[in-house]
Every structure is written in structure tokens, then in C-alpha cells.
Amino acid sequence: MVNDTLKRIENGEFFLIAGPCVAESEQLCDEVASNVGTLAKKYHLPYVFKASYRKANRLSGTSYAGPGAEQGLEILSRVKEKHGVAILTDVHETVEVEPAAQVADILQIPAFLCRQTDLVVRAAATGKWVNIKKGQFLAPEDMASVAAKAGSRRVMLTERGTTFGYRNLVVDFRSLLIMKQTGLPVVFDATHSLQLPGAGGGVSSGQPHYIIPMARAAAAVGIDGLFVETHPEPSKALSDAGAMLPLSKMEELLEAVLAIRRALK
């Protein structure tokens, strides 16, 4: 199933990347992978499960940063084996790349690190797909140069908002079309685009009530994939509690996005 998912993405099918911000526990990951995987089958979508084993870009030193590489990758490996899903996870330093590539099918370069040449090159050298998130500080035109560093066509680019003053992000939907000029798959991150960085008293909060409308707008522009962080009870999440979509709303989101896509055909 994993190879089929990757082949379908490579062939240009619309795909879904979804999961909790952090692999808090195997039970959480299992619940999300099972529920979203069922929806993906229902709507005939290639599905990639995402969760971070470590979050290196916390504002506060006391913020939850994940279970760590050893435990986190073990959790992701078991989720992959049990549910037959492709796996996406973040890498933050070059030393993380090889161990993560033993489990992950897509290595993600976080937005703050998208200009780190060695990290991008090392990730691409594994032969795995690489998802590069556009930095909040970059123009969409700049992502062509970032992607070129990889020297690979197995790269996707993700829009996740642009800094607009303090503690706020906005999405310029032109950026999706500009990045599509690279010929690479372009993904819209419907949850991080609505973060309010640092606005939660040392942690990021967000505006999750706008996730579905923003995803619909991105679908109307013409994205290749949708990225969503989701949790059964976002208010109890250990990371990004203020920005994730409740798992119970995932079907509503998919129906809305896919209706827009059908209307465009």
C-alpha cells in the first residue's frame, strides 16, 4: 500500500497528508491513522500519515518537544506496519536524516529550516520524497531555488502562511500558483497557515474555525495535496493545541475540498 500511495502521488493524484502534530503516544497515532485511513479509502485518496517525533522549534524551553527519535520512530514504524500507510516526519539536522529515512517515506524540512542547504541535500540524497515547507519569511518565487538544491524531482512544496506583523500569518493564494510553476507538487497546510505564533502566552495559538474555509479556497486555486494536523481532542494535545482540526471534522473538511475539486473539472 505504501508504494501504491507514493506512485499515485508521483502520477499526479490529489493526496492527503494528515496526523497529529507530535507522536504523543502510539495509541493516539493508531487512532488517527485508523480514522483518517478509513476516510481516505472512502474518498479514494492517497494518504500519508504525519507526526513529528521531535519538535526542535519550540518558543519556550518548557514546551513539549515530542518523545524523541528512538521512541518516536518506533511508534511511526508500528503505525506504518499496522495500517499500511506512508509516513511523513520532520528532520531538523543532517544527523537525523538517515535514521528517519529508515522509517519515513517522506522527509519534511520545517519552514524555519528551508534554507539549510546541507539538510535539504542530505534529505534528497536518501532517495525519499522531500516535503519542503515554505519559510514564513520567503517569497514563493524563492522556493524554486530551494527546491533546485535537492537535485531531485521527488520534492513537494508546502505553503504554510507568511509572517504579517507580530504573531500573525496570512496566506497569499498567488503563492500556490507561483510555486506550481516549478512543476513540483504543491501542498496547502491548512492548519499551520492559521497559527498565531507565540500568541498563546509562550506557545502558538491559532484560528482553527477558519481551517475548512481556507482549505476550500486553496482547492479552488488548484493544489496537488492537502496537509492537515488533526487530533481527537485538540484542547488536550501536547503541541499545537490551538491550531489542530478536531478528528471528528476531518470528513467535513474532505467533503468540502473534494466538492470544490469536482466543480473545477
N, C-alpha and C positions, 0 to 999 in steps of 0.2 A: 504493500500500500504506500509506503514511503516513496519508493522510486516512481510509482504512478503519480503521486502528488507532485513531485518535482518535475516530471515530464510534462504534466498538464500545465504547470506554471511556465515552463520553457516554451510550450506551444501557444502561450498567449491567453489561456483561460483566466477568467476573473477568479481571484483567490482570496481566502480569508486567513489572517494571522490573528489569533486571539488567545488570551490566557491571563492569569493574574500577573500583577507587577512583579512579585517575587515568589519563588517556590517556598512558601512559608512552611508547608508540610506536604507529605505525599498524599494525604487524604484530600487536601484542598486541590492539588493538581489533578488527582484522579477524578474528583467531582466535576471540575471544569472541563477537562478533556473529554469525559464521557458525555456531558450535556451538549457541549458545542460540537463535538464529533457527530452526535446524532442529528443535530440541526444541519450540519454541513452535508451529511448524506441525504437528508430530506430535500435540500435545495441544490444538490449536485455540485457542491463547491469543493475544490481542492482546499484542504485545511491544514494549517501549520499551527501547532501548539507553541505558545511562547511563555516563558517565565525566566526571570533572572536568578542565578544562583548567588550573585553578589551585585550590590549597587555601590559603585565607587564615587558617585557624585552627590552624596548627601550634603545638605547645607549644614546640618547640625551633627556634631560628632556623636550625639546620643541617639540619632535616628537609626531605626532598624536597617541593616545593610544586607540581610539575607543569610542563608545557612552556610555559605562558603562553598568553595569549589568542590571539595571532595563529597560532602553530603548532598549538595545541590545537584551535581552531575549524576550522582547515583539515583536521585529522585527522578530526574529527567529521563535517564536511561530506562527505568522501570515503567514510566508512563509511556515511553515510546514503544517498548516491547508489549505492554498490555493492550494499548489502544491502536497500535499500528499507525501512529501519527508522525509526521515530520516534526522536527524540533527546531525552534529558534531560541537562541540565548545571546546575551551580550558578552563581549570581551572588552577589557579595558587596557590591558598591557600585552606586549608581544609574548610574554611567558605564559599567558593564559590560552593562547590560540590553539596550540596543539592538543592539550588536554580537552578543551571544549569541542574541538573538531572530531574527537573520538565518539562523541555523543550527538552533537548538534548537526543538523543538515543545512542550517542557515546560520551564519555568524553575523551578529549585529554590531555595528560600530555606533556607539551612542553619539548623539548630536554634538555634545561638547568636545568629542574626540575626532570628529570627522576630518580634521586637517592633519591628524597624526599619520604621516606618511608611512612610517615603519609598520604601524598597526594595520593599516589598510592593505599594504603589500603582503604582509605575513598572512593575514586572513585569506586573501585571494589565492596565495600560493598553496593553500590546503586543497584547492580544487572544489571546495564547498561554495554554495551560494553565499553572497555577502550582501547584507542589507545595510546601507549607509544612510543614517538619518541626517537630514539637512540641519546644519547648525542654526540655532536661533539668531545668529549674528551674520549669516551668509545670505547673499543674493542667490536666487535659484540658478542663475547663469553660472555661478561658481561651481556648481555641482558637477558640471561636465569635466572640469579639471580634476576634481576629487575622484570621480569615477575612473578617469583615464589612468590614474596611478595604479589601479588594480590590475590593469592589463588583461582583463577578462570580460566576457560578455555575461557571466553569471553574477551580475550585480543588479540590485534593485535600489531605488532611491525613495526615501520616505520624507514626506512633508509633515512637520510637527509644530508649525507655528513660528512666528518671527517676533522677537522682542519689540514691544511697543511701550516704551516708558518703563517705569519700575513695576515689577510684579505683575506684568500683563503680557499676553501674547495675542497676536492677531494672525489670521490666515489670509494671505493674498492668493486667491484661487488662480491667478495667472501663473503662479509658480508651478502648478501641476502641469500646465501646458508647456511651459518653458523647459521643465525637466524632461518631458516626454520627447523633446527634440533630440535627446541623446540616443533615442531608440531603445532605452532600457525600460523595464517595468517600473511604473511609478505608483507608489502606495500612499494612501492618506491615513495618518494616525489620528483617529477621531477622538482619542482621549487625551493624549499629551498636548494636543493643539488647544485644549481648553483648560490647561493648567493655569494657576495663578502662582508663579514661582515665589516661594518664601512667604506667601500671604497668610499662611496658617499659623503664624507665631513660631517661626523657625522651621516649618515644614511647608511643602507646597499644598495649596488647596486647589479647587477647580470649580468648573461650572458644568457638571455632568448633565444637567437638564437640556443643554444645547447639543449633546453628542449626536442624537438622531438627526436633527435638522442639518447639522454640519456635514454629516456623512451623506445625507441626501444631496446636498449641494455639490460635494466632491464627486459623487456618482454622476451628477448631471454634467460636470465638466469632462468626465471621462477618465477615471482612474483604472489602473490594472489590478489593484488589490486594496483591501481594507484592513487596517490594523486597529485592534480594539483591546484594551485591557479591561477584564471583567472579573467579578468576584461575587460569590453568593451573598455576602453581606459586606459591601464596601466600607461601611462605617466601622467595621471591626478589623479591616485589613491593616497589616503592619506597615505597609508602604503605599503611598498614593491613595489613601482612603478617600480623599476629597475629589478624586478625578475619575475613578473607575465606573464602568457601567454595571448595574446590577445584573447578575446572570439571568434573572427572570425576564429581562428586557432584550436579551440577545435576539430572540425570534422576531420581535417587533422591529428591531434595527435591520435585520436581514431582509425582511419583507419590504420595508420602506426602500432600501437601497436597490434591491432587485427589481422592484416595480419601476423605479427610475430607469434602470438599465434596459428593461423591456420596452419602455416608452421611446427610448432613443434608437431602437432598431428599426 
